[in-house]
Amino acid sequence: MTTKRKITIGVTGLNAVDSPGPGVAVIRGIRDCEDFDVRIIGLSYESLEPGIYMPGVCDKVYQIPYPSAGADALYGRLAYINEQEKMDVIVPNFDAELYNFIRIGDSLRAIGIQTFLPSHEMFDARDKINLTTFGQKHGLFVPRDRVIYSIAELPSVAAELGYPLVVKGKFYEAVVANTLEQAQKAFHKLSAKWGTPIIVQEFINGTELNIAALGDGKGNAISIIPMRKLVITDKGKAWAGITLEDDKLIELAKKFVAATHWRGGFEIEIMMSMDGKPYIMEVNPRFPAWIYLTVGAGQNQPAALVKMALGEDVQPYEGYETGKMFIRYSWDLITNIADFQQVSAFGEYPAKINN
């Protein structure tokens, strides 16, 4: 009988709402791995993130400072948490937090915490702001776009790209605009929420597809799972999807990994045009919220990432189940105000309270 490896893993992204974070799905994948005896430390930003209170998800939860507080504040909080929990690995799951986590990677390793993240150079190369340049350099289909900082730039950009066009926030969210007025409204909304710059992108008519993948940092793709959205929310998120057999998408992901030497999980959002060209709309530098579908299809990407973070040699997966579906659902979770108060007052759940 093989002894399971005892490990403690910190995971962010516990907001399982209508635009969910990947954290709960990542945790499910890690817990499904028979090689681990795992203790999960949830790392939350807000007191009402559902993953805090869901039974069987986290063993303990600590609040951490918002990314805007900076890398030093993040490291200070994680160092304190590590004194209590002795974490082996942290898996961050939000775009906005990755810059700080990458920056403190060496400091985390010095106190025994491993991560498996891209370098700042990799992270910046796939940024929405640089995506067109990246695509042109590596021979990938990418829609035309313009990066703007002022609403005064919109009329000339819209005239160049034509309508409809897509207005994108720096980190999240996108709005399809059919008129200048709609584009201006989207600019105000997204810049107020995420700041500038704003990306204005050519609209590509076609079928929305997604790829969840994992790179080893050496140019090799450990796992690639393509998926087609079956149900899309008003925020553009997949509420149901199905795995696909598509060599064109798999080769595209392999090409991206080879070009960037990507280290860690990522998602490529594709629009397959009517003439069969796979346009890269975005590259998200972390696992998508639907990542548990990769587990169901036979390639446990979260568990494989943890193994590589721990220094294990992980070989590329061969084969996955096509026609495997996920359907997301809502569930009313009943908890007590006392639990919420512990998170709000102590920044921990369950909290150690001296009576």
C-alpha positions in Angstrom: 0.0 0.0 0.0 1.5 3.4 -1.1 1.6 6.0 1.6 0.0 9.3 0.5 2.2 12.4 0.7 1.0 14.8 3.4 0.9 18.3 2.1 -0.7 21.7 3.0 -1.8 23.9 0.1 -3.0 27.5 0.1 -5.5 28.4 -2.6 -7.1 31.7 -3.6 -10.2 32.4 -5.7 -13.0 31.1 -3.4 -15.7 33.4 -4.8 -18.1 30.8 -6.3 -20.6 33.3 -7.6 -22.2 34.0 -11.0 -18.7 35.0 -12.3 -16.8 32.4 -10.3 -13.2 32.2 -9.3 -11.3 29.0 -10.1 -10.4 28.2 -6.4 -13.2 25.8 -5.5 -12.7 23.8 -8.7 -8.9 23.8 -8.2 -9.4 22.5 -4.6 -11.8 19.7 -5.9 -9.1 18.6 -8.4 -6.4 18.5 -5.8 -8.5 16.6 -3.3 -9.4 14.1 -6.0 -5.7 13.2 -6.4 -5.1 9.8 -4.7 -1.4 10.7 -4.3 -2.1 13.4 -1.7 -3.2 13.5 1.9 -4.0 17.2 1.7 -4.9 20.0 4.0 -6.4 23.0 2.2 -5.8 26.6 3.4 -8.3 28.9 1.8 -6.9 32.5 1.1 -9.8 34.9 0.8 -10.2 38.6 0.0 -13.8 39.1 1.2 -15.9 37.7 4.0 -18.7 36.5 1.8 -16.7 34.3 -0.6 -18.8 31.1 -0.7 -15.8 28.8 -0.7 -15.0 29.8 2.8 -18.2 28.2 4.2 -18.7 25.2 1.8 -18.3 21.9 3.6 -15.4 19.8 2.5 -13.6 22.6 0.6 -11.2 24.3 3.0 -9.8 23.0 6.3 -9.0 26.6 7.4 -9.4 30.0 5.8 -7.4 33.2 6.2 -8.1 36.6 4.7 -5.2 38.2 2.8 -4.8 41.8 1.7 -6.1 43.0 -1.7 -3.6 43.1 -4.5 -3.6 46.9 -4.4 -1.9 46.7 -1.0 1.2 45.6 -2.7 3.6 42.7 -2.6 5.1 43.5 0.8 1.8 43.4 2.5 0.9 40.1 0.8 4.2 38.5 1.9 3.8 39.7 5.5 0.4 38.1 5.7 1.5 34.9 4.1 4.5 34.6 6.3 2.2 34.9 9.4 -0.2 32.3 7.9 2.8 30.0 7.2 3.9 30.2 10.8 0.5 28.7 11.7 0.1 26.2 8.9 3.5 25.4 7.3 2.2 25.5 3.7 4.0 23.5 1.0 2.4 25.1 -2.0 0.3 28.1 -2.9 -1.9 28.2 -6.0 -3.1 31.7 -6.9 -6.1 31.9 -9.2 -6.8 35.6 -10.0 -5.2 37.6 -12.8 -4.9 40.7 -10.6 -3.0 39.0 -7.8 -0.5 37.2 -9.9 2.0 40.1 -10.3 2.5 40.2 -6.5 2.7 36.5 -6.2 5.3 36.3 -8.9 7.3 39.1 -7.3 7.5 37.4 -3.9 8.2 33.9 -5.3 11.8 33.8 -4.1 10.8 35.1 -0.6 8.1 32.4 -0.4 10.5 29.7 -1.4 12.9 30.9 1.3 10.2 30.0 4.0 9.3 26.7 2.4 6.4 27.7 0.1 6.5 26.6 -3.5 4.5 28.2 -6.4 4.4 27.2 -10.1 3.9 30.5 -11.9 5.1 32.2 -15.1 7.9 34.8 -15.0 7.0 38.5 -15.3 8.2 38.3 -18.9 5.8 35.5 -19.7 3.0 37.2 -17.9 3.5 40.5 -19.8 3.8 38.8 -23.2 0.3 37.5 -23.1 -1.3 40.6 -21.6 -4.3 41.9 -23.4 -2.2 45.1 -24.1 0.5 43.1 -25.9 -1.6 40.3 -27.4 -1.6 41.7 -31.0 2.2 42.1 -31.0 2.6 38.6 -29.6 0.3 37.1 -32.2 2.2 38.8 -35.0 5.5 37.6 -33.7 4.5 33.9 -33.4 2.2 33.6 -36.4 -1.0 33.3 -34.4 -4.5 34.7 -35.4 -5.3 37.6 -33.1 -8.0 40.3 -33.7 -6.9 43.8 -34.5 -7.0 46.0 -31.4 -6.1 49.4 -30.0 -5.1 50.3 -26.4 -6.6 53.6 -25.3 -6.3 55.7 -22.1 -8.9 58.4 -22.9 -12.5 58.3 -24.0 -11.5 61.0 -26.6 -9.6 58.3 -28.5 -12.7 56.2 -29.0 -14.3 57.8 -32.2 -11.1 57.4 -34.3 -10.5 53.9 -33.0 -14.1 52.9 -33.7 -13.9 54.3 -37.2 -10.8 52.3 -37.8 -12.0 48.9 -36.4 -15.7 49.3 -37.4 -18.8 48.1 -35.5 -19.6 46.0 -33.7 -16.4 46.2 -31.6 -15.4 44.8 -28.2 -14.5 47.0 -25.3 -12.3 45.2 -22.7 -11.3 45.9 -19.2 -7.6 45.7 -18.2 -8.2 42.6 -16.0 -11.7 41.4 -16.6 -15.0 41.9 -18.5 -15.8 42.7 -22.1 -18.7 44.5 -23.7 -19.8 44.3 -27.3 -20.7 47.8 -28.6 -22.7 48.5 -31.7 -22.6 52.3 -31.5 -20.2 54.9 -30.3 -22.6 55.7 -27.4 -22.5 52.1 -26.2 -18.7 52.0 -26.5 -18.4 55.2 -24.5 -20.7 53.7 -21.8 -18.5 50.6 -21.7 -15.4 52.7 -21.4 -16.7 54.5 -18.4 -17.9 51.3 -16.7 -14.7 49.3 -17.2 -12.3 52.1 -16.5 -14.1 52.9 -13.3 -13.9 49.3 -12.2 -10.5 48.2 -13.4 -8.7 51.4 -14.4 -7.0 52.2 -17.7 -5.9 51.3 -20.3 -9.0 50.0 -22.0 -8.6 47.6 -25.0 -10.8 48.1 -28.0 -10.8 45.0 -30.2 -12.1 44.0 -33.6 -15.3 41.9 -33.3 -14.9 38.4 -34.8 -18.1 36.5 -35.6 -17.8 32.8 -34.9 -18.0 30.1 -32.3 -16.6 30.6 -28.8 -14.2 27.9 -27.7 -11.8 27.6 -24.7 -8.6 25.7 -24.0 -7.4 24.9 -20.5 -3.7 23.9 -20.5 -0.7 23.4 -18.3 2.9 24.2 -19.2 6.1 22.9 -17.5 8.2 26.0 -18.0 10.4 24.2 -20.5 8.3 24.6 -23.6 6.3 21.4 -23.1 2.5 21.2 -22.7 1.6 18.7 -19.9 -2.1 18.9 -20.5 -4.4 20.5 -23.1 -8.2 20.2 -22.9 -10.4 22.1 -25.5 -14.0 23.0 -24.5 -17.0 24.5 -26.3 -19.4 26.6 -24.2 -23.0 25.3 -24.2 -24.5 27.9 -21.9 -23.1 31.5 -21.6 -24.1 33.9 -18.9 -24.7 37.6 -19.4 -21.1 38.2 -18.2 -19.8 35.9 -20.9 -18.9 33.0 -18.5 -19.4 29.4 -19.4 -22.3 27.9 -17.3 -22.1 24.6 -19.2 -19.5 23.2 -21.6 -18.3 20.1 -23.4 -14.9 18.7 -24.2 -13.9 18.6 -27.9 -11.7 16.6 -30.2 -9.9 19.3 -32.2 -6.3 18.9 -33.4 -6.2 22.6 -34.5 -6.9 23.8 -31.0 -4.4 21.4 -29.4 -1.7 22.5 -31.9 -2.4 26.1 -31.1 -1.9 25.6 -27.4 1.3 23.6 -28.0 2.6 26.5 -30.1 1.8 29.0 -27.4 3.6 26.9 -24.8 6.6 26.4 -27.0 6.8 30.1 -27.8 6.5 31.3 -24.2 7.9 28.4 -22.2 4.8 28.9 -20.0 5.1 27.8 -16.4 1.7 26.9 -14.8 -1.9 26.8 -15.8 -3.6 29.1 -18.4 -6.7 29.4 -20.5 -6.9 30.5 -24.1 -10.2 32.0 -25.2 -10.8 31.3 -28.9 -13.2 32.6 -31.5 -13.4 30.1 -34.4 -14.3 32.3 -37.3 -16.8 31.3 -40.0 -13.9 30.5 -42.3 -12.2 28.2 -39.7 -9.5 30.5 -38.3 -8.9 30.2 -34.5 -8.5 33.8 -33.3 -7.0 34.2 -29.8 -9.3 36.6 -28.0 -7.5 36.4 -24.6 -4.9 34.4 -22.8 -5.8 34.1 -19.1 -2.6 33.4 -17.0 -4.3 31.0 -14.6 -6.7 28.1 -14.5 -10.3 28.9 -15.6 -13.3 28.4 -13.3 -14.3 25.4 -15.4 -11.0 23.6 -14.6 -12.7 20.7 -12.9 -13.8 19.5 -16.3 -10.2 18.6 -17.0 -10.4 16.2 -14.0 -13.6 14.7 -15.4 -12.0 14.3 -18.8 -9.1 12.4 -17.4 -6.3 15.0 -17.0 -6.2 16.4 -13.5 -4.5 19.7 -14.2 -4.6 21.2 -10.7 -3.0 18.0 -9.2 -0.3 18.0 -11.9 0.6 21.6 -11.2 1.0 20.9 -7.5 3.3 17.9 -8.3 5.5 20.1 -10.5 5.6 22.8 -7.8 6.9 20.2 -5.4 9.6 19.3 -7.9 8.2 16.1 -9.3 8.7 15.1 -12.9 5.3 15.0 -14.6 4.9 13.5 -18.0 2.5 14.9 -20.5 -1.0 13.4 -20.4 -2.0 11.2 -23.4 -5.6 11.3 -24.3 -8.8 12.6 -22.7 -12.5 11.9 -22.9 -14.3 13.9 -25.5 -18.0 14.6 -25.1 -17.5 15.1 -21.3 -19.8 17.9 -20.0 -20.0 20.2 -17.1 -23.1 22.0 -15.9 -22.7 24.6 -13.3 -25.5 25.1 -10.8 -26.5 27.4 -7.9 -27.0 26.0 -4.3 -28.3 27.9 -1.3 -25.6 27.3 1.4 -27.0 27.8 4.9 -24.5 29.0 7.5 -24.5 31.1 10.7 -23.9 34.8 11.2 -21.3 33.7 13.9 -19.2 32.1 11.1 -19.3 35.3 9.0 -18.4 37.3 12.1 -15.3 35.2 12.7 -14.1 35.9 9.2 -14.9 39.6 9.4 -13.5 40.2 12.9 -10.6 37.8 13.0 -9.6 37.3 9.4 -9.7 33.5 10.0 -12.3 30.7 9.8 -12.6 28.9 12.0 -11.0 31.4 14.2 -9.2 30.7 17.5 -11.2 32.7 20.0 -10.1 33.1 23.6 -13.1 32.8 25.9 
